[in-house]
Amino acid sequence: MVLNLIIGETMLAFGEALVLGEAMGLSRQYLLEMILGSHVAAPFLNTKRAKIASDQYEADFPLKLMQKDLQIATTTAYEKGVAIPAAGTAKEICALAARHGLAEQDYSAIYSFLSQGQPADKCK
């Protein structure tokens, strides 16, 4: 749960960075090379490069399971009196993406959800 908390939040931040960069006119390919080639990128993000580059999100770890783990983390934090607000945001974004048809896709499909402006017909 603790590791998936880091992975889920990191994937959301990565997806947001890609979406912002594309909105600024940078190509997805350039952003993937630049970000993933930098020292700030978490190593696991490179394993998601091909999925994001091709918009093919066959699940290695389904989004619905990431949402479940983030739900467990936020509930546990609440029970322990610990504030983890970024986890709550990541959990809700995963929930929205799941409701828009991405539940069975890899959790990296969070990028697809963010980049398409959330309509279900554009996310599939």
Residue frames as qw, qx, qy, qz and C-alpha x, y, z in Angstrom:
[[0.000, 0.887, 0.461, 0.000, 0.00, 0.00, 0.00],
 [0.304, -0.799, 0.098, 0.509, 2.81, 2.42, 0.86],
 [0.375, -0.182, 0.602, 0.681, 4.66, 1.74, -2.39],
 [0.208, 0.547, 0.706, 0.398, 1.48, 2.02, -4.45],
 [0.106, -0.899, -0.279, 0.319, 0.79, 5.35, -2.76],
 [0.263, -0.602, 0.369, 0.657, 4.06, 6.65, -4.21],
 [0.298, 0.097, 0.770, 0.555, 3.44, 5.04, -7.60],
 [0.134, 0.726, 0.669, 0.090, -0.12, 6.35, -7.88],
 [0.100, -0.903, -0.110, 0.403, 0.77, 9.91, -6.93],
 [0.317, -0.458, 0.516, 0.650, 3.83, 9.89, -9.18],
 [0.310, 0.317, 0.775, 0.451, 1.85, 8.62, -12.17],
 [0.080, 0.873, 0.474, -0.078, -0.70, 11.39, -11.68],
 [0.200, -0.817, 0.155, 0.517, 2.04, 14.05, -11.50],
 [0.361, -0.179, 0.690, 0.601, 3.71, 12.59, -14.61],
 [0.258, 0.571, 0.732, 0.268, 0.42, 12.60, -16.51],
 [0.017, -0.929, -0.266, 0.256, -0.26, 16.20, -15.51],
 [0.293, -0.629, 0.382, 0.611, 3.24, 17.25, -16.63],
 [0.345, 0.115, 0.761, 0.538, 2.73, 15.59, -20.02],
 [0.155, 0.765, 0.618, 0.091, -0.68, 17.22, -20.49],
 [0.126, -0.903, -0.045, 0.409, 0.66, 20.65, -19.57],
 [0.351, -0.416, 0.553, 0.631, 3.68, 20.26, -21.84],
 [0.308, 0.357, 0.766, 0.436, 1.45, 19.24, -24.75],
 [0.058, 0.888, 0.446, -0.098, -0.83, 22.22, -24.10],
 [0.213, -0.808, 0.203, 0.510, 2.29, 24.39, -24.39],
 [0.612, 0.711, -0.225, -0.264, 2.95, 22.97, -27.84],
 [0.115, -0.546, 0.828, 0.055, 5.59, 20.36, -27.00],
 [0.721, 0.115, -0.579, -0.364, 5.23, 16.95, -28.59],
 [0.886, -0.392, 0.114, -0.220, 4.48, 13.92, -26.47],
 [0.909, 0.207, -0.162, 0.323, 7.59, 12.20, -27.88],
 [0.294, 0.613, -0.324, 0.658, 9.79, 15.15, -26.87],
 [0.514, -0.613, 0.246, -0.548, 8.26, 15.30, -23.40],
 [0.980, -0.197, -0.008, -0.040, 8.72, 11.56, -22.85],
 [0.771, 0.330, -0.228, 0.495, 12.36, 11.78, -23.90],
 [0.083, 0.648, -0.278, 0.704, 13.06, 14.92, -21.90],
 [0.633, -0.559, 0.213, -0.492, 11.30, 13.94, -18.68],
 [0.987, -0.158, 0.032, -0.021, 12.27, 10.26, -18.67],
 [0.744, 0.390, -0.221, 0.496, 15.85, 11.15, -19.55],
 [0.080, -0.752, 0.272, -0.596, 16.15, 13.51, -16.59],
 [0.295, 0.141, -0.811, 0.484, 17.30, 12.74, -13.08],
 [0.379, -0.091, 0.391, -0.834, 13.91, 13.70, -11.63],
 [0.758, 0.018, -0.369, -0.538, 11.91, 10.88, -13.24],
 [0.702, -0.308, 0.587, -0.260, 11.15, 7.86, -11.11],
 [0.067, -0.326, 0.878, 0.345, 12.67, 4.78, -12.78],
 [0.390, 0.310, 0.858, -0.122, 9.34, 2.92, -12.96],
 [0.413, 0.694, 0.132, -0.575, 7.94, 5.60, -15.28],
 [0.137, 0.489, -0.704, -0.496, 10.15, 4.28, -18.09],
 [0.204, 0.105, 0.973, 0.036, 8.17, 1.04, -17.94],
 [0.334, 0.658, 0.579, -0.346, 5.06, 3.04, -18.92],
 [0.016, -0.513, 0.353, 0.782, 6.68, 4.92, -21.81],
 [0.009, 0.035, 0.847, 0.531, 5.49, 2.56, -24.58],
 [0.037, 0.589, 0.797, -0.125, 1.91, 2.55, -23.28],
 [0.028, 0.772, 0.211, -0.599, 1.73, 6.33, -23.21],
 [0.058, -0.419, 0.528, 0.736, 3.54, 6.78, -26.54],
 [0.074, -0.087, -0.869, -0.481, 1.15, 4.39, -28.30],
 [0.533, -0.113, 0.116, -0.830, -2.06, 5.13, -26.36],
 [0.765, -0.062, -0.608, -0.205, -2.34, 1.39, -25.69],
 [0.292, -0.536, 0.520, -0.597, -2.98, 0.68, -22.03],
 [0.819, -0.103, -0.555, -0.103, -3.12, -3.10, -21.71],
 [0.552, -0.753, 0.170, -0.315, -3.03, -3.64, -17.98],
 [0.498, 0.274, -0.716, 0.406, 0.06, -4.67, -16.10],
 [0.139, -0.295, -0.706, 0.629, -1.72, -3.33, -13.01],
 [0.007, -0.651, -0.628, -0.427, -5.33, -2.22, -13.59],
 [0.044, -0.447, 0.079, -0.890, -6.41, 1.29, -12.71],
 [0.676, -0.530, -0.251, -0.447, -9.22, -0.10, -10.52],
 [0.835, -0.277, -0.348, 0.323, -6.64, -1.82, -8.30],
 [0.370, 0.216, -0.207, 0.880, -4.60, 1.36, -7.99],
 [0.360, -0.526, -0.113, -0.762, -7.78, 3.17, -6.98],
 [0.821, -0.443, -0.346, -0.100, -8.47, 0.46, -4.38],
 [0.718, -0.092, -0.324, 0.609, -4.97, 0.76, -2.92],
 [0.116, 0.333, -0.093, 0.931, -5.22, 4.54, -2.76],
 [0.582, -0.545, -0.247, -0.551, -8.60, 4.19, -1.05],
 [0.838, -0.348, -0.361, 0.214, -7.05, 1.87, 1.54],
 [0.518, 0.111, -0.230, 0.816, -4.17, 4.31, 2.05],
 [0.137, -0.451, -0.016, -0.882, -6.46, 7.31, 2.55],
 [0.733, -0.515, -0.300, -0.328, -8.72, 5.38, 4.92],
 [0.804, -0.207, -0.343, 0.439, -5.73, 4.14, 6.92],
 [0.310, 0.270, -0.156, 0.898, -4.29, 7.65, 7.07],
 [0.417, -0.550, -0.146, -0.709, -7.61, 8.97, 8.34],
 [0.839, -0.434, -0.322, -0.057, -7.74, 6.24, 11.00],
 [0.741, -0.133, -0.235, 0.614, -4.17, 7.06, 12.07],
 [0.157, -0.918, -0.182, 0.316, -4.75, 10.82, 12.09],
 [0.461, -0.290, 0.421, 0.726, -2.29, 11.44, 9.25],
 [0.435, 0.759, 0.091, -0.475, -2.90, 13.95, 6.47],
 [0.434, -0.121, 0.690, 0.566, -2.12, 12.68, 2.95],
 [0.431, 0.639, 0.229, -0.595, -4.11, 15.06, 0.74],
 [0.264, 0.509, -0.618, -0.539, -2.27, 14.26, -2.51],
 [0.085, 0.015, 0.995, 0.053, -3.31, 10.62, -2.13],
 [0.350, 0.528, 0.619, -0.464, -6.94, 11.71, -1.89],
 [0.372, 0.666, -0.202, -0.614, -6.61, 13.64, -5.12],
 [0.134, 0.346, -0.866, -0.335, -4.95, 10.70, -6.91],
 [0.222, 0.212, 0.931, -0.199, -7.65, 8.35, -5.62],
 [0.411, 0.626, 0.389, -0.536, -10.46, 10.59, -6.91],
 [0.328, 0.602, -0.472, -0.554, -8.83, 11.03, -10.33],
 [0.006, 0.141, -0.979, -0.150, -8.49, 7.24, -10.57],
 [0.315, 0.400, 0.777, -0.370, -12.15, 6.87, -9.60],
 [0.425, 0.672, 0.040, -0.606, -13.25, 9.33, -12.28],
 [0.238, 0.483, -0.725, -0.430, -11.10, 7.64, -14.92],
 [0.146, 0.046, 0.986, -0.062, -12.51, 4.25, -13.91],
 [0.392, 0.544, 0.569, -0.476, -16.06, 5.57, -14.25],
 [0.427, 0.712, -0.196, -0.521, -15.16, 6.77, -17.73],
 [0.923, 0.347, -0.076, -0.148, -14.24, 3.30, -18.93],
 [0.408, 0.669, -0.585, 0.208, -10.60, 2.92, -17.91],
 [0.715, -0.526, 0.349, -0.300, -10.98, 0.66, -14.85],
 [0.965, 0.000, 0.240, 0.100, -9.54, -2.41, -16.60],
 [0.583, 0.725, -0.186, 0.316, -6.77, -0.46, -18.34],
 [0.668, -0.015, -0.359, 0.652, -3.30, -0.03, -16.89],
 [0.295, -0.793, -0.332, 0.417, -3.06, 2.67, -14.23],
 [0.332, -0.246, 0.278, 0.867, -0.88, 4.66, -16.64],
 [0.102, 0.562, 0.654, 0.495, -4.11, 5.35, -18.58],
 [0.210, -0.767, -0.361, 0.488, -4.55, 8.19, -16.11],
 [0.199, -0.335, 0.336, 0.858, -2.60, 10.17, -18.72],
 [0.017, 0.316, 0.753, 0.577, -5.21, 9.32, -21.36],
 [0.184, -0.739, -0.637, 0.119, -7.98, 10.44, -19.03],
 [0.246, -0.691, -0.090, 0.673, -6.25, 13.75, -18.29],
 [0.196, -0.229, 0.493, 0.816, -5.26, 14.42, -21.89],
 [0.005, -0.377, -0.780, -0.499, -8.72, 13.79, -23.34],
 [0.244, -0.253, 0.068, -0.934, -10.56, 16.17, -21.06],
 [0.299, -0.044, 0.810, -0.503, -12.39, 13.25, -19.39],
 [0.739, 0.176, -0.056, -0.648, -15.27, 12.42, -21.75],
 [0.757, -0.141, 0.632, -0.084, -15.81, 8.67, -21.66],
 [0.822, 0.530, 0.209, -0.007, -15.99, 8.32, -25.44],
 [0.375, 0.840, -0.368, 0.134, -12.57, 9.93, -25.85],
 [0.393, -0.641, 0.634, -0.181, -10.87, 7.88, -23.13],
 [0.903, 0.005, 0.415, -0.110, -11.53, 4.43, -24.53]]
